[in-house]
């Protein structure tokens, strides 16, 4: 599938910038086979970038919201998905092959332990780092909506951000270097930075207002803060479940709806 983005001028000629989305055929067929065994009918396929941005489309319903430029960074287990949108309109999407699994592999090599122990160590690092206030993070995206409504679409005074934090308590660059993580973080930051520069080349007058971190691995606040400092942009932790109101008495084992759930962005979308 493809979608048109904008006209570009290269080599004295006007060309069309196009986003192309592709999925391996065998991957599609595995899902189709699985769903048929469950006696479900497939009626459509949606791309992850579209679902990611659509999970926050309720914040971009006004005409003025089309001028709002956000960079969504979905840090997952196997890769990181970057999507830049003007309002709800995607203008850039890219997959970076760096995710939680790669961090665990580096820690495993540094500590000479198995992957399970490495992941446990990484989760402990998340507990060491100074955390974003949970209630504020859980309503971060709703805070943006409320601020726009109150200010007529102007500055987001209610934005609970993680912009340029002073420190990652207990998580120093030396510690990250000892675990072989600093270089991997720099690679991820550089790839995101290149994506932002590419967008600027296409739309020089449309500056990105904020990074919105999503994906299960973005719960590692130290990781988000490191990238925030490296990229030099305001950032916040997105929570697509914050606007959902579960039924009274509903049990959700393993899922605490009182905490931010950035990993559910693609599913919600």
C-alpha positions as CSV (number, residue, x, y, z in Angstrom):
1,X,0.0,0.0,0.0
2,X,1.1,3.6,-0.5
3,X,0.0,7.1,0.3
4,X,1.0,10.4,-1.2
5,X,2.8,12.9,1.2
6,X,3.8,16.0,-0.7
7,X,5.5,17.4,-3.8
8,X,9.3,17.6,-3.7
9,X,11.7,19.4,-6.1
10,X,14.8,17.4,-7.0
11,X,17.2,17.7,-9.9
12,X,15.1,20.5,-11.3
13,X,12.0,18.3,-11.5
14,X,8.9,18.1,-9.4
15,X,8.4,14.6,-7.9
16,X,6.0,13.1,-5.4
17,X,7.0,11.9,-2.0
18,X,5.3,8.6,-1.3
19,X,5.1,6.4,1.8
20,X,5.0,2.7,1.1
21,X,3.8,0.1,3.5
22,X,4.7,-3.6,3.0
23,X,4.2,-6.8,5.0
24,X,5.8,-10.2,4.0
25,X,3.2,-12.5,2.5
26,X,4.0,-15.4,4.8
27,X,3.4,-13.2,7.8
28,X,0.0,-12.2,6.5
29,X,-0.9,-15.9,5.8
30,X,0.1,-17.0,9.3
31,X,-2.3,-14.5,10.8
32,X,-5.0,-15.5,8.4
33,X,-4.6,-19.2,9.2
34,X,-4.7,-18.4,12.9
35,X,-7.8,-16.4,12.6
36,X,-9.5,-19.0,10.5
37,X,-8.8,-21.6,13.1
38,X,-10.6,-19.3,15.6
39,X,-13.5,-19.1,13.1
40,X,-13.0,-15.3,12.6
41,X,-13.3,-13.6,9.3
42,X,-10.6,-11.2,8.2
43,X,-12.2,-8.0,6.8
44,X,-9.2,-5.6,6.7
45,X,-5.5,-5.1,7.4
46,X,-4.3,-1.9,9.1
47,X,-0.7,-0.8,9.2
48,X,1.0,-0.2,12.6
49,X,1.9,3.5,11.9
50,X,-1.7,4.3,11.1
51,X,-3.0,2.5,14.1
52,X,-0.4,4.2,16.3
53,X,-1.4,7.7,15.2
54,X,-5.1,6.8,15.1
55,X,-5.1,5.9,18.8
56,X,-4.8,9.6,19.6
57,X,-7.0,10.9,16.7
58,X,-9.6,12.1,19.3
59,X,-7.1,14.9,20.2
60,X,-6.8,16.1,16.6
61,X,-10.4,16.6,15.5
62,X,-10.4,20.4,15.0
63,X,-9.2,22.0,11.9
64,X,-6.5,23.9,13.9
65,X,-5.1,20.6,15.0
66,X,-3.8,19.9,11.5
67,X,-1.0,22.3,12.2
68,X,0.1,20.4,15.3
69,X,3.2,18.2,14.5
70,X,4.0,15.3,16.8
71,X,6.6,12.6,16.5
72,X,5.4,9.3,17.9
73,X,8.2,6.9,19.0
74,X,6.9,3.4,19.7
75,X,9.7,1.5,21.4
76,X,8.9,-2.2,21.2
77,X,10.5,-5.5,21.9
78,X,12.0,-6.2,18.5
79,X,12.1,-2.7,16.9
80,X,11.2,1.0,17.3
81,X,8.5,2.6,15.1
82,X,8.8,6.3,14.3
83,X,5.7,8.1,12.9
84,X,5.4,11.8,12.3
85,X,2.0,13.3,11.9
86,X,0.4,16.7,11.1
87,X,-2.7,16.3,13.3
88,X,-3.9,12.8,12.4
89,X,-2.3,12.9,8.9
90,X,0.8,10.7,8.7
91,X,3.6,12.3,6.7
92,X,6.6,10.1,7.7
93,X,6.9,6.5,9.0
94,X,9.9,4.4,9.6
95,X,10.9,1.2,11.4
96,X,14.3,1.1,13.3
97,X,15.7,-2.3,14.1
98,X,16.5,-1.5,17.7
99,X,14.2,-2.6,20.5
100,X,14.1,-4.1,24.0
101,X,15.5,-7.4,22.9
102,X,18.7,-5.7,21.7
103,X,19.2,-3.9,25.0
104,X,18.8,-7.3,26.8
105,X,21.3,-8.9,24.5
106,X,23.9,-6.2,25.3
107,X,23.3,-6.5,29.0
108,X,23.6,-10.3,28.7
109,X,27.0,-10.0,27.1
110,X,28.2,-7.4,29.6
111,X,27.0,-9.4,32.7
112,X,27.6,-12.8,31.1
113,X,24.1,-14.0,32.0
114,X,21.1,-15.3,30.1
115,X,18.5,-13.1,28.4
116,X,16.0,-13.6,31.2
117,X,18.4,-12.4,33.8
118,X,19.4,-9.5,31.6
119,X,15.8,-8.4,31.2
120,X,15.3,-8.6,34.9
121,X,18.3,-6.4,35.4
122,X,17.0,-3.9,32.9
123,X,13.6,-3.7,34.7
124,X,15.4,-3.1,37.9
125,X,17.2,-0.2,36.3
126,X,13.8,1.2,35.5
127,X,12.9,1.0,39.2
128,X,16.1,2.8,40.1
129,X,15.5,5.7,37.8
130,X,13.4,8.7,39.0
131,X,10.0,8.0,37.6
132,X,7.4,10.2,36.0
133,X,4.6,10.9,38.4
134,X,2.1,8.1,37.6
135,X,-1.2,10.1,37.7
136,X,0.3,12.9,35.6
137,X,1.7,10.4,33.1
138,X,-1.6,8.4,32.9
139,X,-3.4,11.6,31.9
140,X,-0.7,13.1,29.8
141,X,-2.5,12.9,26.5
142,X,-5.8,14.0,28.0
143,X,-4.0,16.9,29.6
144,X,-3.0,18.0,26.1
145,X,-6.6,17.9,25.0
146,X,-7.8,19.8,28.0
147,X,-5.1,22.5,27.5
148,X,-6.0,23.0,23.8
149,X,-9.7,23.3,24.7
150,X,-8.9,25.9,27.4
151,X,-6.5,27.9,25.3
152,X,-8.4,27.7,22.0
153,X,-5.8,25.4,20.5
154,X,-2.8,27.5,21.6
155,X,0.0,26.5,23.9
156,X,-0.4,23.3,25.8
157,X,-0.2,24.7,29.3
158,X,-1.5,21.4,30.7
159,X,1.2,19.3,29.0
160,X,2.8,17.0,31.6
161,X,6.1,16.5,29.9
162,X,9.4,14.7,30.5
163,X,11.3,17.5,28.7
164,X,15.0,17.7,29.3
165,X,15.1,16.0,32.8
166,X,17.9,16.9,35.0
167,X,19.0,13.4,35.7
168,X,18.2,9.7,35.6
169,X,18.6,9.0,39.3
170,X,21.2,6.1,39.7
171,X,21.5,5.6,35.9
172,X,24.7,7.4,34.8
173,X,26.4,7.3,31.4
174,X,29.2,5.3,33.0
175,X,26.7,2.7,34.1
176,X,25.1,2.5,30.6
177,X,28.6,2.3,29.1
178,X,29.5,-0.6,31.4
179,X,26.4,-2.5,30.2
180,X,27.2,-1.8,26.5
181,X,24.0,0.3,26.2
182,X,25.3,3.7,25.6
183,X,26.3,3.0,22.0
184,X,23.0,1.3,21.3
185,X,21.1,4.3,22.7
186,X,23.2,6.7,20.6
187,X,22.4,4.6,17.5
188,X,18.6,4.8,18.3
189,X,18.8,8.5,19.0
190,X,20.7,9.1,15.7
191,X,18.2,7.2,13.7
192,X,15.3,9.1,15.2
193,X,17.2,12.4,14.7
194,X,17.7,11.5,11.0
195,X,14.0,10.9,10.7
196,X,13.3,14.3,12.2
197,X,15.8,16.0,9.8
198,X,14.2,14.2,6.8
199,X,10.8,15.6,7.9
200,X,12.2,19.1,8.2
201,X,13.5,18.8,4.6
202,X,10.0,18.0,3.4
203,X,8.2,20.5,5.6
204,X,10.7,23.3,6.6
205,X,7.9,25.4,8.2
206,X,6.3,22.6,10.2
207,X,8.5,22.1,13.3
208,X,7.9,19.1,15.5
209,X,6.3,20.2,18.8
210,X,6.9,17.1,20.9
211,X,8.0,13.5,21.1
212,X,5.4,11.1,22.3
213,X,6.9,7.9,23.7
214,X,4.8,4.7,23.3
215,X,5.4,1.0,23.2
216,X,6.0,-1.5,26.0
217,X,9.7,-0.6,26.4
218,X,8.9,3.1,26.9
219,X,8.0,2.2,30.4
220,X,11.7,2.3,30.9
221,X,11.7,6.0,31.8
222,X,15.5,6.2,31.9
223,X,15.6,5.2,28.2
224,X,13.0,7.9,27.2
225,X,14.9,10.5,29.2
226,X,18.2,9.7,27.6
227,X,16.6,10.0,24.1
228,X,14.9,13.2,25.1
229,X,18.1,14.8,26.1
230,X,19.8,13.6,23.0
231,X,17.1,14.9,20.6
232,X,16.5,18.2,22.5
233,X,12.7,18.1,22.1
234,X,9.9,18.3,24.7
235,X,8.6,14.8,25.3
236,X,5.9,13.0,27.2
237,X,4.7,9.4,27.8
238,X,1.5,8.6,26.0
239,X,-1.2,6.6,27.5
240,X,-3.9,5.5,24.9
241,X,-6.0,3.8,27.6
242,X,-6.4,6.9,29.7
243,X,-9.7,7.8,28.0
244,X,-11.2,4.4,28.4
245,X,-13.5,3.9,31.4
246,X,-13.7,0.2,32.4
247,X,-16.9,-1.1,33.9
248,X,-17.1,-1.1,37.7
249,X,-15.7,-4.3,39.1
250,X,-13.9,-5.3,35.8
251,X,-10.8,-7.4,36.6
252,X,-7.8,-7.0,34.3
253,X,-5.1,-9.4,35.6
254,X,-1.6,-8.2,34.7
255,X,-2.9,-4.8,33.6
256,X,-3.1,-1.9,36.1
257,X,-5.3,0.7,34.5
258,X,-4.2,3.1,37.2
259,X,-0.8,3.3,35.6
260,X,0.3,4.5,32.1
261,X,-0.1,1.8,29.4
262,X,1.9,3.1,26.5
263,X,2.3,-0.4,25.1
264,X,-1.4,-0.5,24.0
265,X,-1.1,2.3,21.4
266,X,-1.2,0.2,18.2
267,X,-3.9,-2.1,19.7
268,X,-6.1,0.8,20.6
269,X,-5.6,2.4,17.2
